[in-house]
Amino acid sequence: MKSIEVKGTARTIAERSSEQARALKEIRKNGGVPCVLYGAGEVVHFTVTNEGLRNLVYTSHIYVVDLDIDGKKVNAILKDIQFHPVKDNILHVDFYQIDEAKPIVMEVPVQLEGLAEGVKAGGKLALQMRKIKVKALYNAIPEKLTVNVSHLGLGKTVKVGELSFEGLELISAKEAVVCAVKLTRAARGAAAAAGK
């Protein structure tokens, strides 16, 4: 898994919630994003610039984050992110500190490989799950999960329960469909004509 550096500035939390809300509003107004780091026993509140998060958030890749909070460096993963419902800008980010001995849960992008039998027969391959949730030690998590679809016939699917990857426990629902070869109108017509 690739790594990316994110620099942050530690901040203190106001005791009264009204003061805290005002402080968070001020941070966002000045182009910052309030962040929280969990997992190290203590919870660390810090601020990162919007620009500092761009390459981490707006990408299809997954990263180990080299967090630098006022010179203190830790490895973490992006755990959760909240966007503004209308403007779509980042409101808040949660990071989780990596412990090399403990497994973490992370969503890994899916990549399809091969030409499906059903596509050769006129069907259309559809990726239904862009990411699958896995649990493993962080250094065992790959950048992507490659699913071979060459065997997939018309109207057939690949479900999470049918997949297995070495060293990974798949957390997503076993019955969830990862990809499917759908019948197109042309393929239905060809099948009907062949059946007559």
PyMOL commands that place a pseudoatom at each C-alpha (Angstrom):
pseudoatom trace, name=CA, resn=MET, resi=1, chain=A, elem=C, hetatm=0, pos=[0.000, 0.000, 0.000]
pseudoatom trace, name=CA, resn=LYS, resi=2, chain=A, elem=C, hetatm=0, pos=[1.327, 3.473, -0.907]
pseudoatom trace, name=CA, resn=SER, resi=3, chain=A, elem=C, hetatm=0, pos=[1.813, 6.126, 1.731]
pseudoatom trace, name=CA, resn=ILE, resi=4, chain=A, elem=C, hetatm=0, pos=[0.988, 9.820, 1.678]
pseudoatom trace, name=CA, resn=GLU, resi=5, chain=A, elem=C, hetatm=0, pos=[2.094, 12.555, 4.083]
pseudoatom trace, name=CA, resn=VAL, resi=6, chain=A, elem=C, hetatm=0, pos=[-0.461, 14.801, 5.768]
pseudoatom trace, name=CA, resn=LYS, resi=7, chain=A, elem=C, hetatm=0, pos=[0.653, 17.653, 8.039]
pseudoatom trace, name=CA, resn=GLY, resi=8, chain=A, elem=C, hetatm=0, pos=[-1.588, 18.860, 10.829]
pseudoatom trace, name=CA, resn=THR, resi=9, chain=A, elem=C, hetatm=0, pos=[-1.635, 21.304, 13.713]
pseudoatom trace, name=CA, resn=ALA, resi=10, chain=A, elem=C, hetatm=0, pos=[-2.809, 20.148, 17.145]
pseudoatom trace, name=CA, resn=ARG, resi=11, chain=A, elem=C, hetatm=0, pos=[-5.735, 22.023, 18.653]
pseudoatom trace, name=CA, resn=THR, resi=12, chain=A, elem=C, hetatm=0, pos=[-7.382, 22.141, 22.037]
pseudoatom trace, name=CA, resn=ILE, resi=13, chain=A, elem=C, hetatm=0, pos=[-11.073, 21.453, 22.525]
pseudoatom trace, name=CA, resn=ALA, resi=14, chain=A, elem=C, hetatm=0, pos=[-13.260, 24.001, 24.260]
pseudoatom trace, name=CA, resn=GLU, resi=15, chain=A, elem=C, hetatm=0, pos=[-15.129, 22.631, 27.261]
pseudoatom trace, name=CA, resn=ARG, resi=16, chain=A, elem=C, hetatm=0, pos=[-18.478, 24.220, 26.375]
pseudoatom trace, name=CA, resn=SER, resi=17, chain=A, elem=C, hetatm=0, pos=[-20.107, 22.866, 23.208]
pseudoatom trace, name=CA, resn=SER, resi=18, chain=A, elem=C, hetatm=0, pos=[-21.190, 26.353, 22.058]
pseudoatom trace, name=CA, resn=GLU, resi=19, chain=A, elem=C, hetatm=0, pos=[-17.555, 27.541, 22.147]
pseudoatom trace, name=CA, resn=GLN, resi=20, chain=A, elem=C, hetatm=0, pos=[-16.461, 24.356, 20.393]
pseudoatom trace, name=CA, resn=ALA, resi=21, chain=A, elem=C, hetatm=0, pos=[-18.996, 24.845, 17.575]
pseudoatom trace, name=CA, resn=ARG, resi=22, chain=A, elem=C, hetatm=0, pos=[-17.802, 28.433, 17.136]
pseudoatom trace, name=CA, resn=ALA, resi=23, chain=A, elem=C, hetatm=0, pos=[-14.155, 27.271, 17.001]
pseudoatom trace, name=CA, resn=LEU, resi=24, chain=A, elem=C, hetatm=0, pos=[-14.932, 24.592, 14.391]
pseudoatom trace, name=CA, resn=LYS, resi=25, chain=A, elem=C, hetatm=0, pos=[-16.802, 27.132, 12.259]
pseudoatom trace, name=CA, resn=GLU, resi=26, chain=A, elem=C, hetatm=0, pos=[-13.790, 29.458, 12.424]
pseudoatom trace, name=CA, resn=ILE, resi=27, chain=A, elem=C, hetatm=0, pos=[-11.408, 26.635, 11.382]
pseudoatom trace, name=CA, resn=ARG, resi=28, chain=A, elem=C, hetatm=0, pos=[-13.568, 25.812, 8.326]
pseudoatom trace, name=CA, resn=LYS, resi=29, chain=A, elem=C, hetatm=0, pos=[-13.919, 29.498, 7.408]
pseudoatom trace, name=CA, resn=ASN, resi=30, chain=A, elem=C, hetatm=0, pos=[-10.113, 29.786, 7.297]
pseudoatom trace, name=CA, resn=GLY, resi=31, chain=A, elem=C, hetatm=0, pos=[-9.735, 26.820, 4.915]
pseudoatom trace, name=CA, resn=GLY, resi=32, chain=A, elem=C, hetatm=0, pos=[-9.014, 24.199, 7.564]
pseudoatom trace, name=CA, resn=VAL, resi=33, chain=A, elem=C, hetatm=0, pos=[-10.599, 20.825, 8.281]
pseudoatom trace, name=CA, resn=PRO, resi=34, chain=A, elem=C, hetatm=0, pos=[-11.079, 19.616, 11.888]
pseudoatom trace, name=CA, resn=CYS, resi=35, chain=A, elem=C, hetatm=0, pos=[-9.621, 16.103, 12.289]
pseudoatom trace, name=CA, resn=VAL, resi=36, chain=A, elem=C, hetatm=0, pos=[-9.441, 13.512, 15.058]
pseudoatom trace, name=CA, resn=LEU, resi=37, chain=A, elem=C, hetatm=0, pos=[-6.906, 10.702, 15.517]
pseudoatom trace, name=CA, resn=TYR, resi=38, chain=A, elem=C, hetatm=0, pos=[-8.150, 7.604, 17.373]
pseudoatom trace, name=CA, resn=GLY, resi=39, chain=A, elem=C, hetatm=0, pos=[-6.536, 4.317, 18.296]
pseudoatom trace, name=CA, resn=ALA, resi=40, chain=A, elem=C, hetatm=0, pos=[-3.489, 5.322, 20.338]
pseudoatom trace, name=CA, resn=GLY, resi=41, chain=A, elem=C, hetatm=0, pos=[-5.245, 5.276, 23.702]
pseudoatom trace, name=CA, resn=GLU, resi=42, chain=A, elem=C, hetatm=0, pos=[-5.517, 9.064, 23.635]
pseudoatom trace, name=CA, resn=VAL, resi=43, chain=A, elem=C, hetatm=0, pos=[-7.708, 10.991, 21.222]
pseudoatom trace, name=CA, resn=VAL, resi=44, chain=A, elem=C, hetatm=0, pos=[-5.820, 13.729, 19.367]
pseudoatom trace, name=CA, resn=HIS, resi=45, chain=A, elem=C, hetatm=0, pos=[-7.673, 16.707, 17.864]
pseudoatom trace, name=CA, resn=PHE, resi=46, chain=A, elem=C, hetatm=0, pos=[-5.895, 18.561, 15.074]
pseudoatom trace, name=CA, resn=THR, resi=47, chain=A, elem=C, hetatm=0, pos=[-6.464, 20.669, 11.972]
pseudoatom trace, name=CA, resn=VAL, resi=48, chain=A, elem=C, hetatm=0, pos=[-5.349, 20.066, 8.380]
pseudoatom trace, name=CA, resn=THR, resi=49, chain=A, elem=C, hetatm=0, pos=[-5.717, 22.433, 5.436]
pseudoatom trace, name=CA, resn=ASN, resi=50, chain=A, elem=C, hetatm=0, pos=[-8.258, 21.545, 2.752]
pseudoatom trace, name=CA, resn=GLU, resi=51, chain=A, elem=C, hetatm=0, pos=[-5.406, 21.449, 0.244]
pseudoatom trace, name=CA, resn=GLY, resi=52, chain=A, elem=C, hetatm=0, pos=[-3.459, 19.028, 2.468]
pseudoatom trace, name=CA, resn=LEU, resi=53, chain=A, elem=C, hetatm=0, pos=[-6.278, 16.457, 2.239]
pseudoatom trace, name=CA, resn=ARG, resi=54, chain=A, elem=C, hetatm=0, pos=[-7.024, 16.761, -1.500]
pseudoatom trace, name=CA, resn=ASN, resi=55, chain=A, elem=C, hetatm=0, pos=[-4.688, 13.982, -2.738]
pseudoatom trace, name=CA, resn=LEU, resi=56, chain=A, elem=C, hetatm=0, pos=[-5.817, 11.627, 0.035]
pseudoatom trace, name=CA, resn=VAL, resi=57, chain=A, elem=C, hetatm=0, pos=[-9.574, 12.104, -0.372]
pseudoatom trace, name=CA, resn=TYR, resi=58, chain=A, elem=C, hetatm=0, pos=[-10.188, 12.695, -4.084]
pseudoatom trace, name=CA, resn=THR, resi=59, chain=A, elem=C, hetatm=0, pos=[-8.574, 9.512, -5.415]
pseudoatom trace, name=CA, resn=SER, resi=60, chain=A, elem=C, hetatm=0, pos=[-9.468, 5.901, -6.105]
pseudoatom trace, name=CA, resn=HIS, resi=61, chain=A, elem=C, hetatm=0, pos=[-6.279, 4.741, -4.322]
pseudoatom trace, name=CA, resn=ILE, resi=62, chain=A, elem=C, hetatm=0, pos=[-5.953, 3.790, -0.677]
pseudoatom trace, name=CA, resn=TYR, resi=63, chain=A, elem=C, hetatm=0, pos=[-3.051, 4.985, 1.430]
pseudoatom trace, name=CA, resn=VAL, resi=64, chain=A, elem=C, hetatm=0, pos=[-1.260, 4.591, 4.714]
pseudoatom trace, name=CA, resn=VAL, resi=65, chain=A, elem=C, hetatm=0, pos=[-1.197, 8.155, 6.016]
pseudoatom trace, name=CA, resn=ASP, resi=66, chain=A, elem=C, hetatm=0, pos=[2.071, 9.452, 7.456]
pseudoatom trace, name=CA, resn=LEU, resi=67, chain=A, elem=C, hetatm=0, pos=[0.503, 11.950, 9.859]
pseudoatom trace, name=CA, resn=ASP, resi=68, chain=A, elem=C, hetatm=0, pos=[2.737, 14.742, 11.074]
pseudoatom trace, name=CA, resn=ILE, resi=69, chain=A, elem=C, hetatm=0, pos=[0.996, 16.614, 13.903]
pseudoatom trace, name=CA, resn=ASP, resi=70, chain=A, elem=C, hetatm=0, pos=[3.277, 19.443, 15.067]
pseudoatom trace, name=CA, resn=GLY, resi=71, chain=A, elem=C, hetatm=0, pos=[6.354, 17.289, 14.382]
pseudoatom trace, name=CA, resn=LYS, resi=72, chain=A, elem=C, hetatm=0, pos=[4.990, 14.121, 16.048]
pseudoatom trace, name=CA, resn=LYS, resi=73, chain=A, elem=C, hetatm=0, pos=[4.761, 11.425, 13.338]
pseudoatom trace, name=CA, resn=VAL, resi=74, chain=A, elem=C, hetatm=0, pos=[2.357, 8.466, 13.349]
pseudoatom trace, name=CA, resn=ASN, resi=75, chain=A, elem=C, hetatm=0, pos=[1.042, 5.996, 10.765]
pseudoatom trace, name=CA, resn=ALA, resi=76, chain=A, elem=C, hetatm=0, pos=[-2.711, 6.028, 10.340]
pseudoatom trace, name=CA, resn=ILE, resi=77, chain=A, elem=C, hetatm=0, pos=[-5.523, 5.230, 7.941]
pseudoatom trace, name=CA, resn=LEU, resi=78, chain=A, elem=C, hetatm=0, pos=[-8.471, 7.363, 6.877]
pseudoatom trace, name=CA, resn=LYS, resi=79, chain=A, elem=C, hetatm=0, pos=[-11.372, 5.975, 8.923]
pseudoatom trace, name=CA, resn=ASP, resi=80, chain=A, elem=C, hetatm=0, pos=[-14.286, 8.295, 8.189]
pseudoatom trace, name=CA, resn=ILE, resi=81, chain=A, elem=C, hetatm=0, pos=[-14.998, 11.504, 6.337]
pseudoatom trace, name=CA, resn=GLN, resi=82, chain=A, elem=C, hetatm=0, pos=[-17.952, 13.890, 6.437]
pseudoatom trace, name=CA, resn=PHE, resi=83, chain=A, elem=C, hetatm=0, pos=[-18.879, 16.127, 3.519]
pseudoatom trace, name=CA, resn=HIS, resi=84, chain=A, elem=C, hetatm=0, pos=[-21.171, 19.181, 3.470]
pseudoatom trace, name=CA, resn=PRO, resi=85, chain=A, elem=C, hetatm=0, pos=[-24.561, 17.961, 2.131]
pseudoatom trace, name=CA, resn=VAL, resi=86, chain=A, elem=C, hetatm=0, pos=[-24.871, 20.806, -0.388]
pseudoatom trace, name=CA, resn=LYS, resi=87, chain=A, elem=C, hetatm=0, pos=[-21.431, 22.292, -1.086]
pseudoatom trace, name=CA, resn=ASP, resi=88, chain=A, elem=C, hetatm=0, pos=[-19.681, 18.870, -0.943]
pseudoatom trace, name=CA, resn=ASN, resi=89, chain=A, elem=C, hetatm=0, pos=[-16.622, 20.315, 0.847]
pseudoatom trace, name=CA, resn=ILE, resi=90, chain=A, elem=C, hetatm=0, pos=[-14.926, 18.302, 3.609]
pseudoatom trace, name=CA, resn=LEU, resi=91, chain=A, elem=C, hetatm=0, pos=[-16.347, 19.050, 7.085]
pseudoatom trace, name=CA, resn=HIS, resi=92, chain=A, elem=C, hetatm=0, pos=[-14.527, 16.533, 9.291]
pseudoatom trace, name=CA, resn=VAL, resi=93, chain=A, elem=C, hetatm=0, pos=[-12.064, 13.631, 9.020]
pseudoatom trace, name=CA, resn=ASP, resi=94, chain=A, elem=C, hetatm=0, pos=[-11.379, 10.757, 11.422]
pseudoatom trace, name=CA, resn=PHE, resi=95, chain=A, elem=C, hetatm=0, pos=[-8.044, 8.946, 11.295]
pseudoatom trace, name=CA, resn=TYR, resi=96, chain=A, elem=C, hetatm=0, pos=[-7.166, 5.689, 13.040]
pseudoatom trace, name=CA, resn=GLN, resi=97, chain=A, elem=C, hetatm=0, pos=[-3.605, 5.078, 14.253]
pseudoatom trace, name=CA, resn=ILE, resi=98, chain=A, elem=C, hetatm=0, pos=[-2.143, 1.817, 12.975]
pseudoatom trace, name=CA, resn=ASP, resi=99, chain=A, elem=C, hetatm=0, pos=[-0.848, -0.760, 15.428]
pseudoatom trace, name=CA, resn=GLU, resi=100, chain=A, elem=C, hetatm=0, pos=[1.366, -3.163, 13.456]
pseudoatom trace, name=CA, resn=ALA, resi=101, chain=A, elem=C, hetatm=0, pos=[0.247, -6.112, 15.595]
pseudoatom trace, name=CA, resn=LYS, resi=102, chain=A, elem=C, hetatm=0, pos=[-3.519, -5.495, 15.331]
pseudoatom trace, name=CA, resn=PRO, resi=103, chain=A, elem=C, hetatm=0, pos=[-5.685, -6.043, 12.233]
pseudoatom trace, name=CA, resn=ILE, resi=104, chain=A, elem=C, hetatm=0, pos=[-7.533, -3.071, 10.780]
pseudoatom trace, name=CA, resn=VAL, resi=105, chain=A, elem=C, hetatm=0, pos=[-10.720, -2.858, 8.722]
pseudoatom trace, name=CA, resn=MET, resi=106, chain=A, elem=C, hetatm=0, pos=[-10.434, -0.986, 5.438]
pseudoatom trace, name=CA, resn=GLU, resi=107, chain=A, elem=C, hetatm=0, pos=[-12.264, -0.663, 2.119]
pseudoatom trace, name=CA, resn=VAL, resi=108, chain=A, elem=C, hetatm=0, pos=[-10.103, -1.811, -0.821]
pseudoatom trace, name=CA, resn=PRO, resi=109, chain=A, elem=C, hetatm=0, pos=[-10.877, -0.939, -4.471]
pseudoatom trace, name=CA, resn=VAL, resi=110, chain=A, elem=C, hetatm=0, pos=[-11.963, -3.775, -6.797]
pseudoatom trace, name=CA, resn=GLN, resi=111, chain=A, elem=C, hetatm=0, pos=[-10.399, -4.221, -10.227]
pseudoatom trace, name=CA, resn=LEU, resi=112, chain=A, elem=C, hetatm=0, pos=[-11.881, -6.630, -12.781]
pseudoatom trace, name=CA, resn=GLU, resi=113, chain=A, elem=C, hetatm=0, pos=[-9.616, -8.553, -15.134]
pseudoatom trace, name=CA, resn=GLY, resi=114, chain=A, elem=C, hetatm=0, pos=[-10.294, -10.803, -18.112]
pseudoatom trace, name=CA, resn=LEU, resi=115, chain=A, elem=C, hetatm=0, pos=[-12.963, -10.871, -20.845]
pseudoatom trace, name=CA, resn=ALA, resi=116, chain=A, elem=C, hetatm=0, pos=[-16.142, -12.483, -19.525]
pseudoatom trace, name=CA, resn=GLU, resi=117, chain=A, elem=C, hetatm=0, pos=[-17.761, -15.301, -21.570]
pseudoatom trace, name=CA, resn=GLY, resi=118, chain=A, elem=C, hetatm=0, pos=[-21.073, -13.466, -21.231]
pseudoatom trace, name=CA, resn=VAL, resi=119, chain=A, elem=C, hetatm=0, pos=[-19.603, -10.296, -22.767]
pseudoatom trace, name=CA, resn=LYS, resi=120, chain=A, elem=C, hetatm=0, pos=[-18.429, -12.325, -25.796]
pseudoatom trace, name=CA, resn=ALA, resi=121, chain=A, elem=C, hetatm=0, pos=[-22.046, -13.514, -26.097]
pseudoatom trace, name=CA, resn=GLY, resi=122, chain=A, elem=C, hetatm=0, pos=[-23.325, -9.912, -26.191]
pseudoatom trace, name=CA, resn=GLY, resi=123, chain=A, elem=C, hetatm=0, pos=[-23.849, -9.192, -22.493]
pseudoatom trace, name=CA, resn=LYS, resi=124, chain=A, elem=C, hetatm=0, pos=[-22.585, -6.179, -20.568]
pseudoatom trace, name=CA, resn=LEU, resi=125, chain=A, elem=C, hetatm=0, pos=[-20.213, -6.442, -17.589]
pseudoatom trace, name=CA, resn=ALA, resi=126, chain=A, elem=C, hetatm=0, pos=[-21.252, -4.259, -14.644]
pseudoatom trace, name=CA, resn=LEU, resi=127, chain=A, elem=C, hetatm=0, pos=[-19.133, -3.577, -11.557]
pseudoatom trace, name=CA, resn=GLN, resi=128, chain=A, elem=C, hetatm=0, pos=[-21.610, -3.300, -8.658]
pseudoatom trace, name=CA, resn=MET, resi=129, chain=A, elem=C, hetatm=0, pos=[-19.168, -2.888, -5.748]
pseudoatom trace, name=CA, resn=ARG, resi=130, chain=A, elem=C, hetatm=0, pos=[-16.295, -0.483, -6.244]
pseudoatom trace, name=CA, resn=LYS, resi=131, chain=A, elem=C, hetatm=0, pos=[-14.777, -1.394, -2.854]
pseudoatom trace, name=CA, resn=ILE, resi=132, chain=A, elem=C, hetatm=0, pos=[-14.841, -4.440, -0.585]
pseudoatom trace, name=CA, resn=LYS, resi=133, chain=A, elem=C, hetatm=0, pos=[-14.341, -4.139, 3.177]
pseudoatom trace, name=CA, resn=VAL, resi=134, chain=A, elem=C, hetatm=0, pos=[-11.462, -6.302, 4.427]
pseudoatom trace, name=CA, resn=LYS, resi=135, chain=A, elem=C, hetatm=0, pos=[-9.814, -7.032, 7.777]
pseudoatom trace, name=CA, resn=ALA, resi=136, chain=A, elem=C, hetatm=0, pos=[-6.080, -7.731, 8.016]
pseudoatom trace, name=CA, resn=LEU, resi=137, chain=A, elem=C, hetatm=0, pos=[-2.790, -6.449, 9.364]
pseudoatom trace, name=CA, resn=TYR, resi=138, chain=A, elem=C, hetatm=0, pos=[-2.147, -3.163, 7.581]
pseudoatom trace, name=CA, resn=ASN, resi=139, chain=A, elem=C, hetatm=0, pos=[0.957, -4.408, 5.734]
pseudoatom trace, name=CA, resn=ALA, resi=140, chain=A, elem=C, hetatm=0, pos=[-1.045, -7.343, 4.261]
pseudoatom trace, name=CA, resn=ILE, resi=141, chain=A, elem=C, hetatm=0, pos=[-3.695, -5.096, 2.683]
pseudoatom trace, name=CA, resn=PRO, resi=142, chain=A, elem=C, hetatm=0, pos=[-3.184, -4.752, -1.090]
pseudoatom trace, name=CA, resn=GLU, resi=143, chain=A, elem=C, hetatm=0, pos=[-3.801, -1.563, -3.094]
pseudoatom trace, name=CA, resn=LYS, resi=144, chain=A, elem=C, hetatm=0, pos=[-6.578, -3.317, -5.007]
pseudoatom trace, name=CA, resn=LEU, resi=145, chain=A, elem=C, hetatm=0, pos=[-8.451, -6.625, -5.111]
pseudoatom trace, name=CA, resn=THR, resi=146, chain=A, elem=C, hetatm=0, pos=[-8.247, -8.199, -8.584]
pseudoatom trace, name=CA, resn=VAL, resi=147, chain=A, elem=C, hetatm=0, pos=[-11.258, -10.313, -9.591]
pseudoatom trace, name=CA, resn=ASN, resi=148, chain=A, elem=C, hetatm=0, pos=[-10.958, -12.502, -12.716]
pseudoatom trace, name=CA, resn=VAL, resi=149, chain=A, elem=C, hetatm=0, pos=[-14.236, -12.543, -14.665]
pseudoatom trace, name=CA, resn=SER, resi=150, chain=A, elem=C, hetatm=0, pos=[-13.262, -14.667, -17.726]
pseudoatom trace, name=CA, resn=HIS, resi=151, chain=A, elem=C, hetatm=0, pos=[-15.498, -17.576, -16.565]
pseudoatom trace, name=CA, resn=LEU, resi=152, chain=A, elem=C, hetatm=0, pos=[-18.573, -15.362, -16.078]
pseudoatom trace, name=CA, resn=GLY, resi=153, chain=A, elem=C, hetatm=0, pos=[-21.473, -16.282, -18.385]
pseudoatom trace, name=CA, resn=LEU, resi=154, chain=A, elem=C, hetatm=0, pos=[-24.576, -14.312, -19.425]
pseudoatom trace, name=CA, resn=GLY, resi=155, chain=A, elem=C, hetatm=0, pos=[-26.762, -13.377, -16.454]
pseudoatom trace, name=CA, resn=LYS, resi=156, chain=A, elem=C, hetatm=0, pos=[-24.144, -14.651, -13.952]
pseudoatom trace, name=CA, resn=THR, resi=157, chain=A, elem=C, hetatm=0, pos=[-22.690, -12.820, -10.947]
pseudoatom trace, name=CA, resn=VAL, resi=158, chain=A, elem=C, hetatm=0, pos=[-19.667, -12.892, -8.637]
pseudoatom trace, name=CA, resn=LYS, resi=159, chain=A, elem=C, hetatm=0, pos=[-20.570, -12.509, -4.949]
pseudoatom trace, name=CA, resn=VAL, resi=160, chain=A, elem=C, hetatm=0, pos=[-18.287, -11.542, -2.062]
pseudoatom trace, name=CA, resn=GLY, resi=161, chain=A, elem=C, hetatm=0, pos=[-18.731, -15.030, -0.543]
pseudoatom trace, name=CA, resn=GLU, resi=162, chain=A, elem=C, hetatm=0, pos=[-17.180, -16.635, -3.665]
pseudoatom trace, name=CA, resn=LEU, resi=163, chain=A, elem=C, hetatm=0, pos=[-13.961, -14.627, -3.340]
pseudoatom trace, name=CA, resn=SER, resi=164, chain=A, elem=C, hetatm=0, pos=[-10.916, -15.271, -1.199]
pseudoatom trace, name=CA, resn=PHE, resi=165, chain=A, elem=C, hetatm=0, pos=[-7.618, -13.431, -0.937]
pseudoatom trace, name=CA, resn=GLU, resi=166, chain=A, elem=C, hetatm=0, pos=[-4.604, -14.666, 0.992]
pseudoatom trace, name=CA, resn=GLY, resi=167, chain=A, elem=C, hetatm=0, pos=[-4.189, -13.046, 4.396]
pseudoatom trace, name=CA, resn=LEU, resi=168, chain=A, elem=C, hetatm=0, pos=[-7.471, -11.094, 4.138]
pseudoatom trace, name=CA, resn=GLU, resi=169, chain=A, elem=C, hetatm=0, pos=[-10.785, -11.595, 5.887]
pseudoatom trace, name=CA, resn=LEU, resi=170, chain=A, elem=C, hetatm=0, pos=[-13.631, -10.212, 3.755]
pseudoatom trace, name=CA, resn=ILE, resi=171, chain=A, elem=C, hetatm=0, pos=[-16.037, -8.248, 5.966]
pseudoatom trace, name=CA, resn=SER, resi=172, chain=A, elem=C, hetatm=0, pos=[-18.567, -7.143, 3.296]
pseudoatom trace, name=CA, resn=ALA, resi=173, chain=A, elem=C, hetatm=0, pos=[-21.828, -9.165, 3.184]
pseudoatom trace, name=CA, resn=LYS, resi=174, chain=A, elem=C, hetatm=0, pos=[-21.247, -12.608, 1.606]
pseudoatom trace, name=CA, resn=GLU, resi=175, chain=A, elem=C, hetatm=0, pos=[-24.348, -12.250, -0.614]
pseudoatom trace, name=CA, resn=ALA, resi=176, chain=A, elem=C, hetatm=0, pos=[-23.352, -8.798, -1.954]
pseudoatom trace, name=CA, resn=VAL, resi=177, chain=A, elem=C, hetatm=0, pos=[-22.840, -8.851, -5.734]
pseudoatom trace, name=CA, resn=VAL, resi=178, chain=A, elem=C, hetatm=0, pos=[-19.401, -7.589, -6.792]
pseudoatom trace, name=CA, resn=CYS, resi=179, chain=A, elem=C, hetatm=0, pos=[-20.009, -7.760, -10.547]
pseudoatom trace, name=CA, resn=ALA, resi=180, chain=A, elem=C, hetatm=0, pos=[-22.515, -9.207, -13.014]
pseudoatom trace, name=CA, resn=VAL, resi=181, chain=A, elem=C, hetatm=0, pos=[-22.856, -9.862, -16.739]
pseudoatom trace, name=CA, resn=LYS, resi=182, chain=A, elem=C, hetatm=0, pos=[-26.209, -8.345, -17.634]
pseudoatom trace, name=CA, resn=LEU, resi=183, chain=A, elem=C, hetatm=0, pos=[-28.291, -9.312, -20.619]
pseudoatom trace, name=CA, resn=THR, resi=184, chain=A, elem=C, hetatm=0, pos=[-28.486, -6.489, -23.127]
pseudoatom trace, name=CA, resn=ARG, resi=185, chain=A, elem=C, hetatm=0, pos=[-31.458, -6.051, -25.444]
pseudoatom trace, name=CA, resn=ALA, resi=186, chain=A, elem=C, hetatm=0, pos=[-29.335, -7.362, -28.351]
pseudoatom trace, name=CA, resn=ALA, resi=187, chain=A, elem=C, hetatm=0, pos=[-28.296, -10.452, -26.378]
pseudoatom trace, name=CA, resn=ARG, resi=188, chain=A, elem=C, hetatm=0, pos=[-31.934, -11.165, -25.421]
pseudoatom trace, name=CA, resn=GLY, resi=189, chain=A, elem=C, hetatm=0, pos=[-32.951, -10.873, -29.076]
pseudoatom trace, name=CA, resn=ALA, resi=190, chain=A, elem=C, hetatm=0, pos=[-30.153, -13.231, -30.153]
pseudoatom trace, name=CA, resn=ALA, resi=191, chain=A, elem=C, hetatm=0, pos=[-31.122, -15.745, -27.447]
pseudoatom trace, name=CA, resn=ALA, resi=192, chain=A, elem=C, hetatm=0, pos=[-34.798, -15.584, -28.489]
pseudoatom trace, name=CA, resn=ALA, resi=193, chain=A, elem=C, hetatm=0, pos=[-33.871, -16.059, -32.161]
pseudoatom trace, name=CA, resn=ALA, resi=194, chain=A, elem=C, hetatm=0, pos=[-31.657, -19.038, -31.308]
pseudoatom trace, name=CA, resn=GLY, resi=195, chain=A, elem=C, hetatm=0, pos=[-34.495, -20.575, -29.277]
pseudoatom trace, name=CA, resn=LYS, resi=196, chain=A, elem=C, hetatm=0, pos=[-37.019, -20.530, -32.156]
for i in range(1, 196): cmd.bond("trace and resi %d" % i, "trace and resi %d" % (i + 1))
show_as sticks, trace
zoom trace
